[in-house]
Amino acid sequence: MIKPLRMAVFLLVLSAEVYLVIALGDRFRFTNHFSYFTVLSNVFAACVALLGVWRPVSSQIRGAAVLYMATTGIVYALLLRGVDVQTPAYANWVLHVVAPILVVVEWLLAPERTTRAWVWLSFPLAYVIYTLVRGPIVDWYPYPFLDPRAHGYGDVALTCVFVAVVITALAYAVSWVGTKLAQRSSVVLSHD
């Protein structure tokens, strides 16, 4: 059941990305496209899922994919639902809702012990720095809540602190749940 679920994640993300590129046509900009946390987290999770179909993947890498996808889903639900992010409906639904849910479900069905969840936070931090440095240079920001032009850097900073708290809590929740469920699975298996 786990391998088909992983393959489904890969194929759904691939289909959403291909659809997105085709639907955007001349409006597609490679560097802007890969400046969305949503795209980066989905592509990473899809690669991890595909690799997991064929061979074991490090629990640390799987945990990171789960964290980034859970973050994508939660940030979309809290900050982007109803906001026009120039994403066609199918791709929007798959990348923000379906794939994040499937990745979390896969983690719950095949949990693993993890350590050093704090290491997972380096990517979101690097992403925010990249976005805030690149934004004024190219005069473009991937998300309205990271764009200081409307309400200033104070609002962006408050949003970033809020998201940082959510991501940190999620990182430790993913690690804790994975470890607890893996322990429970190993106890059940040892009693059989």
C-alpha positions as CSV (number, residue, x, y, z in Angstrom):
1,M,0.0,0.0,0.0
2,I,2.9,2.4,0.7
3,K,4.6,2.0,-2.6
4,P,1.5,2.8,-4.7
5,L,0.8,5.8,-2.4
6,R,4.3,7.1,-3.0
7,M,3.9,6.6,-6.8
8,A,0.6,8.4,-6.6
9,V,2.3,11.4,-4.9
10,F,5.0,11.5,-7.6
11,L,2.5,11.2,-10.5
12,L,0.1,13.8,-9.1
13,V,2.9,16.3,-8.6
14,L,4.4,15.6,-12.0
15,S,0.9,16.0,-13.6
16,A,0.3,19.2,-11.8
17,E,3.7,20.7,-12.7
18,V,3.3,19.7,-16.4
19,Y,-0.3,21.1,-16.5
20,L,0.9,24.3,-14.8
21,V,3.7,24.8,-17.4
22,I,1.3,24.1,-20.3
23,A,-1.5,26.3,-18.9
24,L,0.8,29.2,-18.2
25,G,2.3,29.1,-21.7
26,D,4.2,32.3,-22.4
27,R,3.6,33.5,-18.9
28,F,5.7,30.7,-17.4
29,R,9.0,32.0,-16.0
30,F,11.4,29.2,-14.8
31,T,13.2,31.3,-12.1
32,N,9.9,32.6,-10.7
33,H,8.3,29.2,-10.8
34,F,11.0,27.6,-8.8
35,S,10.9,30.6,-6.3
36,Y,7.6,29.3,-4.9
37,F,8.0,27.3,-1.7
38,T,5.0,25.3,-2.9
39,V,6.8,24.2,-6.0
40,L,10.1,23.4,-4.2
41,S,8.4,21.4,-1.5
42,N,6.2,19.5,-3.9
43,V,9.1,18.6,-6.3
44,F,11.3,17.6,-3.3
45,A,8.5,15.4,-1.9
46,A,7.8,13.9,-5.3
47,C,11.4,13.0,-5.7
48,V,11.6,11.5,-2.2
49,A,8.4,9.5,-2.9
50,L,9.6,8.2,-6.2
51,L,13.0,7.2,-4.6
52,G,11.0,5.5,-1.8
53,V,9.2,3.3,-4.4
54,W,12.5,1.7,-5.3
55,R,14.7,1.8,-2.2
56,P,14.7,3.0,1.4
57,V,15.0,6.7,2.0
58,S,16.6,8.2,5.1
59,S,14.0,9.0,7.8
60,Q,15.5,12.5,8.1
61,I,14.9,13.2,4.4
62,R,11.4,11.8,4.5
63,G,10.7,13.8,7.7
64,A,11.8,17.0,5.9
65,A,9.5,16.3,3.0
66,V,6.6,15.7,5.4
67,L,7.4,19.0,7.2
68,Y,7.7,21.0,4.0
69,M,4.5,19.6,2.5
70,A,2.5,20.0,5.8
71,T,3.8,23.6,5.9
72,T,2.6,24.1,2.3
73,G,-0.9,22.8,3.1
74,I,-1.2,24.8,6.3
75,V,0.2,28.1,4.9
76,Y,-2.2,27.7,1.9
77,A,-5.2,27.1,4.2
78,L,-4.3,30.0,6.6
79,L,-2.8,32.7,4.3
80,L,-3.5,31.9,0.6
81,R,-7.0,30.3,0.3
82,G,-9.0,32.6,-1.9
83,V,-5.9,34.7,-3.0
84,D,-5.3,34.7,-6.7
85,V,-1.8,33.2,-7.0
86,Q,-2.0,32.8,-10.7
87,T,-2.2,29.0,-10.5
88,P,-4.7,27.0,-12.6
89,A,-7.2,25.2,-10.4
90,Y,-6.0,21.6,-11.0
91,A,-2.4,22.4,-10.2
92,N,-3.5,24.6,-7.2
93,W,-5.6,21.8,-5.8
94,V,-3.0,19.1,-6.2
95,L,0.0,21.1,-5.0
96,H,-1.6,22.9,-2.1
97,V,-4.1,20.3,-0.8
98,V,-3.9,16.8,-2.3
99,A,-0.2,16.1,-2.3
100,P,0.4,17.6,1.2
101,I,-2.4,15.4,2.6
102,L,-1.0,12.3,0.8
103,V,2.5,12.9,2.0
104,V,1.4,13.3,5.6
105,V,-0.8,10.1,5.3
106,E,2.2,8.2,3.9
107,W,4.2,9.3,7.0
108,L,1.5,8.1,9.3
109,L,1.2,4.7,7.6
110,A,5.0,4.2,7.4
111,P,6.4,6.2,10.4
112,E,10.1,6.3,11.3
113,R,12.1,7.5,14.2
114,T,13.9,10.8,13.5
115,T,16.3,13.0,15.3
116,R,17.5,16.6,14.8
117,A,14.2,18.0,13.5
118,W,15.7,21.4,14.0
119,V,17.9,20.7,10.9
120,W,14.8,20.7,8.8
121,L,14.2,24.4,9.6
122,S,17.3,25.4,7.6
123,F,15.5,25.2,4.3
124,P,12.5,27.4,5.2
125,L,14.9,29.9,6.7
126,A,17.1,29.9,3.6
127,Y,14.0,30.2,1.5
128,V,12.8,33.4,3.3
129,I,16.2,35.0,3.0
130,Y,16.4,34.1,-0.7
131,T,12.9,35.5,-1.3
132,L,13.5,38.8,0.6
133,V,16.9,39.4,-1.1
134,R,15.7,38.4,-4.6
135,G,12.4,40.3,-4.4
136,P,13.6,43.9,-4.6
137,I,16.2,42.9,-7.2
138,V,13.7,41.4,-9.7
139,D,10.7,43.4,-8.4
140,W,8.7,40.2,-7.8
141,Y,7.6,38.2,-4.7
142,P,6.0,34.8,-4.9
143,Y,3.5,35.4,-2.1
144,P,1.6,38.5,-1.0
145,F,2.5,37.9,2.6
146,L,6.2,38.1,1.7
147,D,5.8,41.3,-0.4
148,P,6.8,44.4,1.6
149,R,5.7,46.8,-1.0
150,A,2.1,46.9,0.2
151,H,2.4,47.1,3.9
152,G,6.1,47.3,4.7
153,Y,8.7,45.0,6.2
154,G,7.0,45.1,9.6
155,D,4.0,43.1,8.3
156,V,6.3,40.7,6.5
157,A,8.4,40.2,9.7
158,L,5.3,39.5,11.7
159,T,4.0,37.0,9.2
160,C,7.5,35.3,9.0
161,V,7.5,35.0,12.8
162,F,4.1,33.5,12.8
163,V,5.0,31.0,10.0
164,A,8.4,30.2,11.8
165,V,6.5,29.3,15.0
166,V,4.1,27.1,13.0
167,I,7.0,25.4,11.1
168,T,9.0,24.8,14.3
169,A,6.0,23.3,16.0
170,L,5.3,21.2,13.0
171,A,8.9,20.0,12.7
172,Y,8.8,18.7,16.3
173,A,5.4,17.3,15.8
174,V,6.4,15.3,12.7
175,S,9.5,14.0,14.5
176,W,7.6,13.1,17.7
177,V,4.6,11.5,15.9
178,G,7.0,9.5,13.6
179,T,9.1,8.3,16.5
180,K,6.0,7.4,18.7
181,L,4.3,5.5,15.8
182,A,7.5,3.7,14.8
183,Q,8.0,2.6,18.4
184,R,4.4,1.4,18.6
185,S,4.8,-0.5,15.3
186,S,8.0,-2.2,16.5
187,V,6.3,-3.2,19.8
188,V,3.3,-4.7,17.9
189,L,5.7,-6.5,15.5
190,S,7.8,-7.9,18.4
191,H,4.7,-9.4,20.1
192,D,3.5,-11.2,16.9
